[in-house]
Amino acid sequence: MHMIACCLIRLAMLGACRLVKLSVEQLSFARALTETRLFLRTLLNTPDTDIWASIREAHLSCCAQYRVRYKLGRQFSRDLQEYRRKTRGPEKGSRGRKCKYTASPTPKPETHKGLKGQIILLS
């Protein structure tokens, strides 16, 4: 049922964009959903079938009023980790725990001081 409703709303958006000569992606789906609910409620409450065409035209003109801010070429990756990495920016690192294993500094050679003060290298 939801798929049928989604297709009907998309058809209404297609008719609305033809009225105002816009692209379908420039119209708001959420607002078209609200207008379609009002359209169906009005349609069911009107017994006269002669004015259904005028009600549909009013519905399409209402759907054409609501536009979204459209930016050409704006796309986000579906990979959630890649999206997070891009939104954090290059200067911010990853959140969470730090790595357990870090490279230890090079150990100093083992030495021993003799009785006369000389340094003896053991390793």
N, CA, C and O atoms as a DFTB+ gen file, in Angstrom:
492 C
 N C O
     1  1       0.822      -1.192       0.000
     2  2       0.000       0.000       0.000
     3  2       0.865       1.253       0.000
     4  3       0.541       2.247      -0.651
     5  1       1.973       1.193       0.742
     6  2       2.862       2.353       0.793
     7  2       3.510       2.610      -0.568
     8  3       3.712       3.760      -0.960
     9  1       3.829       1.544      -1.274
    10  2       4.442       1.705      -2.591
    11  2       3.462       2.342      -3.572
    12  3       3.853       3.177      -4.388
    13  1       2.204       1.956      -3.495
    14  2       1.184       2.560      -4.368
    15  2       1.048       4.041      -4.044
    16  3       0.978       4.874      -4.948
    17  1       1.012       4.369      -2.757
    18  2       0.907       5.777      -2.356
    19  2       2.129       6.569      -2.817
    20  3       2.000       7.709      -3.263
    21  1       3.311       5.969      -2.710
    22  2       4.534       6.641      -3.156
    23  2       4.497       6.918      -4.657
    24  3       4.889       7.996      -5.104
    25  1       4.029       5.946      -5.431
    26  2       3.932       6.130      -6.886
    27  2       2.897       7.195      -7.245
    28  3       3.108       7.975      -8.173
    29  1       1.790       7.231      -6.523
    30  2       0.770       8.258      -6.792
    31  2       1.291       9.658      -6.453
    32  3       1.001      10.620      -7.164
    33  1       2.042       9.764      -5.391
    34  2       2.614      11.067      -5.037
    35  2       3.639      11.496      -6.072
    36  3       3.700      12.672      -6.430
    37  1       4.439      10.566      -6.553
    38  2       5.410      10.897      -7.599
    39  2       4.711      11.330      -8.894
    40  3       5.190      12.227      -9.588
    41  1       3.586      10.697      -9.216
    42  2       2.824      11.128     -10.390
    43  2       2.258      12.533     -10.201
    44  3       2.234      13.330     -11.139
    45  1       1.805      12.828      -8.990
    46  2       1.311      14.177      -8.701
    47  2       2.450      15.190      -8.810
    48  3       2.247      16.294      -9.317
    49  1       3.637      14.828      -8.342
    50  2       4.781      15.725      -8.455
    51  2       5.183      15.941      -9.909
    52  3       5.600      17.035     -10.289
    53  1       5.055      14.885     -10.727
    54  2       5.360      15.004     -12.147
    55  2       4.384      15.968     -12.828
    56  3       4.791      16.801     -13.639
    57  1       3.104      15.852     -12.497
    58  2       2.118      16.779     -13.055
    59  2       2.343      18.197     -12.574
    60  3       2.141      19.148     -13.329
    61  1       2.760      18.351     -11.320
    62  2       3.010      19.689     -10.770
    63  2       4.231      20.328     -11.408
    64  3       4.237      21.533     -11.661
    65  1       5.259      19.541     -11.671
    66  2       6.458      20.137     -12.272
    67  2       6.228      20.512     -13.727
    68  3       6.887      21.412     -14.247
    69  1       5.308      19.837     -14.385
    70  2       4.974      20.225     -15.756
    71  2       4.216      21.553     -15.790
    72  3       4.328      22.309     -16.755
    73  1       3.446      21.835     -14.739
    74  2       2.730      23.108     -14.680
    75  2       3.683      24.294     -14.561
    76  3       3.484      25.326     -15.202
    77  1       4.703      24.142     -13.751
    78  2       5.624      25.256     -13.504
    79  2       6.951      25.110     -14.236
    80  3       7.848      25.933     -14.058
    81  1       7.085      24.081     -15.049
    82  2       8.280      23.825     -15.873
    83  2       9.548      23.750     -15.019
    84  3      10.517      24.476     -15.239
    85  1       9.504      22.858     -14.049
    86  2      10.652      22.580     -13.193
    87  2      11.012      21.105     -13.269
    88  3      10.288      20.302     -13.856
    89  1      12.128      20.772     -12.675
    90  2      12.518      19.368     -12.553
    91  2      11.801      18.754     -11.360
    92  3      11.497      19.452     -10.392
    93  1      11.529      17.460     -11.420
    94  2      10.834      16.779     -10.324
    95  2      11.662      16.821      -9.042
    96  3      11.106      16.900      -7.947
    97  1      12.978      16.769      -9.172
    98  2      13.828      16.757      -7.986
    99  2      13.871      18.101      -7.264
   100  3      14.445      18.199      -6.180
   101  1      13.275      19.132      -7.847
   102  2      13.229      20.428      -7.191
   103  2      11.986      20.596      -6.325
   104  3      11.867      21.588      -5.605
   105  1      11.057      19.640      -6.383
   106  2       9.841      19.705      -5.579
   107  2       9.988      18.857      -4.326
   108  3      10.668      17.831      -4.327
   109  1       9.341      19.300      -3.264
   110  2       9.432      18.607      -1.980
   111  2       8.470      17.423      -1.934
   112  3       7.266      17.583      -2.133
   113  1       9.009      16.242      -1.672
   114  2       8.178      15.044      -1.570
   115  2       7.334      15.089      -0.302
   116  3       6.169      14.692      -0.323
   117  1       7.906      15.565       0.800
   118  2       7.171      15.612       2.070
   119  2       5.964      16.528       1.975
   120  3       4.894      16.197       2.486
   121  1       6.122      17.682       1.324
   122  2       4.991      18.600       1.161
   123  2       3.960      18.036       0.186
   124  3       2.759      18.242       0.357
   125  1       4.431      17.331      -0.828
   126  2       3.493      16.699      -1.762
   127  2       2.692      15.602      -1.058
   128  3       1.519      15.399      -1.375
   129  1       3.302      14.902      -0.119
   130  2       2.602      13.903       0.677
   131  2       1.489      14.556       1.498
   132  3       0.369      14.046       1.547
   133  1       1.794      15.670       2.134
   134  2       0.790      16.387       2.922
   135  2      -0.351      16.876       2.042
   136  3      -1.520      16.746       2.405
   137  1      -0.016      17.436       0.892
   138  2      -1.048      17.927      -0.027
   139  2      -1.888      16.775      -0.587
   140  3      -3.084      16.946      -0.824
   141  1      -1.288      15.624      -0.799
   142  2      -2.031      14.465      -1.306
   143  2      -3.009      13.949      -0.261
   144  3      -4.125      13.548      -0.593
   145  1      -2.595      13.960       0.991
   146  2      -3.521      13.572       2.061
   147  2      -4.734      14.499       2.089
   148  3      -5.870      14.040       2.209
   149  1      -4.489      15.799       1.980
   150  2      -5.599      16.763       1.949
   151  2      -6.449      16.579       0.694
   152  3      -7.673      16.705       0.747
   153  1      -5.806      16.284      -0.428
   154  2      -6.517      16.056      -1.689
   155  2      -7.444      14.849      -1.581
   156  3      -8.599      14.911      -2.004
   157  1      -6.943      13.751      -1.014
   158  2      -7.772      12.550      -0.887
   159  2      -8.932      12.769       0.084
   160  3     -10.037      12.274      -0.138
   161  1      -8.677      13.504       1.149
   162  2      -9.748      13.804       2.097
   163  2     -10.843      14.656       1.432
   164  3     -12.034      14.420       1.634
   165  1     -10.420      15.643       0.643
   166  2     -11.383      16.485      -0.072
   167  2     -12.131      15.684      -1.122
   168  3     -13.336      15.855      -1.304
   169  1     -11.415      14.812      -1.811
   170  2     -12.020      13.999      -2.864
   171  2     -13.073      13.049      -2.300
   172  3     -14.126      12.847      -2.905
   173  1     -12.784      12.474      -1.149
   174  2     -13.741      11.544      -0.547
   175  2     -14.967      12.255       0.037
   176  3     -16.041      11.661       0.139
   177  1     -14.809      13.500       0.412
   178  2     -15.932      14.260       0.969
   179  2     -16.779      14.956      -0.092
   180  3     -17.830      15.513       0.227
   181  1     -16.335      14.933      -1.352
   182  2     -17.074      15.591      -2.426
   183  2     -17.822      14.536      -3.245
   184  3     -17.194      13.733      -3.935
   185  1     -19.165      14.531      -3.174
   186  2     -19.910      13.507      -3.916
   187  2     -20.017      13.814      -5.414
   188  3     -20.239      12.902      -6.211
   189  1     -19.866      15.061      -5.799
   190  2     -20.042      15.451      -7.197
   191  2     -18.771      15.119      -7.984
   192  3     -17.706      15.669      -7.702
   193  1     -18.878      14.236      -8.953
   194  2     -17.709      13.814      -9.733
   195  2     -17.327      14.813     -10.805
   196  3     -16.256      14.687     -11.399
   197  1     -18.169      15.806     -11.074
   198  2     -17.862      16.787     -12.114
   199  2     -16.746      17.741     -11.692
   200  3     -16.044      18.274     -12.552
   201  1     -16.569      17.967     -10.408
   202  2     -15.538      18.920      -9.965
   203  2     -14.239      18.226      -9.541
   204  3     -13.328      18.886      -9.041
   205  1     -14.142      16.924      -9.730
   206  2     -12.918      16.217      -9.368
   207  2     -11.719      16.700     -10.179
   208  3     -10.606      16.762      -9.657
   209  1     -11.931      17.041     -11.436
   210  2     -10.825      17.528     -12.276
   211  2     -10.297      18.858     -11.748
   212  3      -9.088      19.090     -11.742
   213  1     -11.203      19.732     -11.305
   214  2     -10.751      21.017     -10.767
   215  2     -10.037      20.833      -9.423
   216  3      -9.102      21.568      -9.103
   217  1     -10.483      19.853      -8.646
   218  2      -9.806      19.571      -7.381
   219  2      -8.395      19.054      -7.649
   220  3      -7.456      19.397      -6.932
   221  1      -8.250      18.225      -8.688
   222  2      -6.923      17.718      -9.045
   223  2      -6.001      18.842      -9.518
   224  3      -4.819      18.858      -9.173
   225  1      -6.528      19.772     -10.296
   226  2      -5.711      20.909     -10.750
   227  2      -5.257      21.760      -9.560
   228  3      -4.121      22.233      -9.517
   229  1      -6.168      21.946      -8.593
   230  2      -5.798      22.705      -7.394
   231  2      -4.724      21.949      -6.595
   232  3      -3.811      22.554      -6.033
   233  1      -4.851      20.634      -6.557
   234  2      -3.859      19.809      -5.861
   235  2      -2.491      19.930      -6.518
   236  3      -1.482      20.073      -5.826
   237  1      -2.447      19.874      -7.840
   238  2      -1.169      19.974      -8.552
   239  2      -0.538      21.348      -8.362
   240  3       0.677      21.458      -8.202
   241  1      -1.358      22.394      -8.379
   242  2      -0.796      23.737      -8.193
   243  2      -0.275      23.918      -6.763
   244  3       0.705      24.629      -6.542
   245  1      -0.931      23.273      -5.797
   246  2      -0.431      23.332      -4.410
   247  2       0.886      22.573      -4.270
   248  3       1.786      23.016      -3.557
   249  1       1.000      21.440      -4.942
   250  2       2.248      20.668      -4.888
   251  2       3.398      21.430      -5.538
   252  3       4.547      21.290      -5.119
   253  1       3.104      22.231      -6.551
   254  2       4.146      22.966      -7.268
   255  2       4.688      24.146      -6.467
   256  3       5.739      24.689      -6.807
   257  1       3.989      24.549      -5.413
   258  2       4.433      25.692      -4.617
   259  2       5.660      25.372      -3.769
   260  3       6.485      26.249      -3.517
   261  1       5.783      24.146      -3.338
   262  2       6.818      23.789      -2.375
   263  2       8.057      23.269      -3.089
   264  3       8.032      22.223      -3.738
   265  1       9.124      24.014      -2.955
   266  2      10.382      23.643      -3.589
   267  2      11.435      23.401      -2.521
   268  3      11.355      23.923      -1.410
   269  1      12.404      22.611      -2.880
   270  2      13.542      22.375      -1.988
   271  2      14.736      23.133      -2.527
   272  3      14.814      23.439      -3.717
   273  1      15.674      23.434      -1.624
   274  2      16.912      24.065      -2.081
   275  2      17.688      23.033      -2.877
   276  3      18.057      21.981      -2.355
   277  1      17.927      23.330      -4.115
   278  2      18.519      22.362      -5.032
   279  2      19.930      22.807      -5.376
   280  3      20.145      23.935      -5.819
   281  1      20.883      21.921      -5.171
   282  2      22.269      22.192      -5.532
   283  2      22.688      21.154      -6.556
   284  3      22.651      19.953      -6.288
   285  1      23.076      21.610      -7.697
   286  2      23.449      20.716      -8.783
   287  2      24.709      19.938      -8.414
   288  3      25.683      20.520      -7.938
   289  1      24.693      18.645      -8.630
   290  2      25.851      17.798      -8.378
   291  2      26.084      17.493      -6.910
   292  3      27.163      17.022      -6.551
   293  1      25.119      17.742      -6.061
   294  2      25.285      17.458      -4.638
   295  2      24.927      16.011      -4.382
   296  3      23.766      15.618      -4.496
   297  1      25.915      15.232      -4.039
   298  2      25.694      13.820      -3.786
   299  2      26.520      13.407      -2.583
   300  3      27.629      13.902      -2.380
   301  1      25.985      12.509      -1.797
   302  2      26.705      11.971      -0.666
   303  2      26.882      10.476      -0.876
   304  3      26.025       9.798      -1.442
   305  1      27.981      10.002      -0.418
   306  2      28.264       8.577      -0.524
   307  2      27.337       7.803       0.395
   308  3      26.946       8.306       1.448
   309  1      26.986       6.595       0.014
   310  2      26.158       5.752       0.869
   311  2      26.979       5.031       1.917
   312  3      26.432       4.471       2.867
   313  1      28.303       5.043       1.744
   314  2      29.175       4.430       2.733
   315  2      29.233       5.349       3.950
   316  3      29.740       6.467       3.858
   317  1      28.723       4.891       5.082
   318  2      28.595       5.716       6.267
   319  2      29.948       6.174       6.793
   320  3      30.077       7.314       7.239
   321  1      30.948       5.318       6.750
   322  2      32.271       5.697       7.256
   323  2      32.900       6.769       6.374
   324  3      33.537       7.695       6.875
   325  1      32.720       6.642       5.057
   326  2      33.267       7.649       4.153
   327  2      32.550       8.985       4.340
   328  3      33.181      10.042       4.296
   329  1      31.240       8.938       4.549
   330  2      30.470      10.160       4.784
   331  2      30.936      10.846       6.063
   332  3      31.096      12.067       6.085
   333  1      31.155      10.079       7.127
   334  2      31.631      10.652       8.381
   335  2      33.016      11.258       8.224
   336  3      33.298      12.330       8.759
   337  1      33.877      10.567       7.489
   338  2      35.227      11.069       7.275
   339  2      35.201      12.404       6.536
   340  3      35.969      13.310       6.861
   341  1      34.319      12.529       5.544
   342  2      34.226      13.777       4.792
   343  2      33.649      14.900       5.636
   344  3      34.097      16.041       5.522
   345  1      32.671      14.608       6.477
   346  2      32.061      15.659       7.277
   347  2      32.967      16.114       8.411
   348  3      32.878      17.266       8.836
   349  1      33.834      15.243       8.913
   350  2      34.761      15.659       9.967
   351  2      35.824      16.601       9.438
   352  3      36.300      17.472      10.166
   353  1      36.196      16.440       8.203
   354  2      37.236      17.275       7.632
   355  2      38.602      16.637       7.787
   356  3      38.764      15.670       8.532
   357  1      39.584      17.178       7.084
   358  2      40.911      16.559       7.115
   359  2      41.660      16.792       8.424
   360  3      42.542      16.005       8.768
   361  1      41.332      17.860       9.167
   362  2      42.098      18.160      10.365
   363  2      41.672      17.351      11.573
   364  3      42.434      17.244      12.533
   365  1      40.500      16.787      11.557
   366  2      40.026      16.037      12.712
   367  2      40.305      14.550      12.518
   368  3      40.126      14.006      11.428
   369  1      40.731      13.925      13.562
   370  2      41.001      12.493      13.508
   371  2      39.760      11.701      13.845
   372  3      38.668      12.249      14.000
   373  1      39.946      10.426      13.951
   374  2      38.808       9.579      14.279
   375  2      38.541       9.640      15.776
   376  3      39.444       9.884      16.577
   377  1      37.293       9.414      16.134
   378  2      36.907       9.427      17.540
   379  2      37.061       8.031      18.127
   380  3      37.313       7.063      17.409
   381  1      36.907       7.946      19.425
   382  2      36.955       6.635      20.058
   383  2      38.261       6.394      20.775
   384  3      39.038       7.312      21.033
   385  1      38.477       5.139      21.089
   386  2      39.678       4.770      21.832
   387  2      40.921       4.923      20.977
   388  3      40.889       4.788      19.753
   389  1      42.006       5.206      21.659
   390  2      43.279       5.270      20.950
   391  2      43.791       3.851      20.742
   392  3      43.366       2.919      21.425
   393  1      44.676       3.705      19.825
   394  2      45.243       2.404      19.503
   395  2      46.040       1.883      20.696
   396  3      46.785       2.634      21.325
   397  1      45.884       0.598      21.004
   398  2      46.581      -0.005      22.129
   399  2      48.079      -0.135      21.858
   400  3      48.906       0.070      22.747
   401  1      48.400      -0.468      20.651
   402  2      49.779      -0.797      20.324
   403  2      50.446       0.391      19.652
   404  3      50.067       0.804      18.556
   405  1      51.439       0.927      20.329
   406  2      52.212       2.015      19.752
   407  2      53.642       1.538      19.601
   408  3      54.097       0.647      20.318
   409  1      54.322       2.126      18.686
   410  2      55.724       1.742      18.470
   411  2      56.559       2.234      19.647
   412  3      56.560       3.422      19.966
   413  1      57.256       1.323      20.276
   414  2      58.084       1.703      21.421
   415  2      59.388       2.305      20.913
   416  3      59.868       1.935      19.841
   417  1      59.956       3.221      21.668
   418  2      61.224       3.808      21.232
   419  2      62.338       2.762      21.258
   420  3      62.251       1.756      21.963
   421  1      63.344       3.011      20.508
   422  2      64.472       2.083      20.439
   423  2      65.137       2.005      21.812
   424  3      65.496       3.028      22.395
   425  1      65.298       0.789      22.322
   426  2      65.892       0.683      23.664
   427  2      67.360       1.084      23.656
   428  3      68.083       0.876      22.682
   429  1      67.767       1.660      24.766
   430  2      69.187       2.026      24.907
   431  2      70.005       0.752      25.117
   432  3      69.526      -0.212      25.713
   433  1      71.211       0.757      24.635
   434  2      72.043      -0.437      24.849
   435  2      72.362      -0.610      26.331
   436  3      72.528       0.369      27.057
   437  1      72.445      -1.856      26.768
   438  2      72.740      -2.146      28.173
   439  2      74.228      -1.935      28.432
   440  3      75.099      -2.450      27.730
   441  1      74.463      -1.167      29.455
   442  2      75.863      -0.891      29.819
   443  2      76.067      -1.179      31.306
   444  3      75.121      -1.256      32.090
   445  1      77.316      -1.331      31.649
   446  2      77.678      -1.574      33.051
   447  2      78.951      -0.786      33.335
   448  3      79.900      -0.783      32.551
   449  1      78.933      -0.111      34.498
   450  2      80.105       0.660      34.873
   451  2      81.027      -0.235      35.696
   452  3      80.620      -0.824      36.698
   453  1      82.244      -0.318      35.262
   454  2      83.209      -1.150      35.968
   455  2      83.749      -0.472      37.225
   456  3      83.374       0.656      37.547
   457  1      84.658      -1.193      37.946
   458  2      85.239      -0.678      39.177
   459  2      86.153       0.520      38.936
   460  3      86.271       1.395      39.793
   461  1      86.776       0.560      37.812
   462  2      87.696       1.650      37.495
   463  2      86.989       2.800      36.787
   464  3      87.637       3.782      36.424
   465  1      85.650       2.703      36.576
   466  2      84.892       3.796      35.956
   467  2      84.700       3.631      34.450
   468  3      84.091       4.479      33.798
   469  1      85.218       2.545      33.911
   470  2      85.005       2.350      32.489
   471  2      83.602       1.788      32.215
   472  3      83.053       1.082      33.061
   473  1      83.012       2.090      31.045
   474  2      81.678       1.645      30.663
   475  2      81.833       0.420      29.781
   476  3      82.538       0.452      28.772
   477  1      81.169      -0.662      30.171
   478  2      81.239      -1.924      29.438
   479  2      79.893      -2.135      28.763
   480  3      78.851      -2.108      29.419
   481  1      79.917      -2.343      27.474
   482  2      78.696      -2.613      26.686
   483  2      78.358      -4.078      26.786
   484  3      79.165      -4.935      26.424
   485  1      77.145      -4.378      27.285
   486  2      76.737      -5.772      27.493
   487  2      76.035      -6.363      26.288
   488  3      76.144      -7.567      26.055
   489  1      75.336      -5.581      25.531
   490  2      74.620      -6.170      24.390
   491  2      75.069      -5.561      23.090
   492  3      74.573      -5.936      22.028
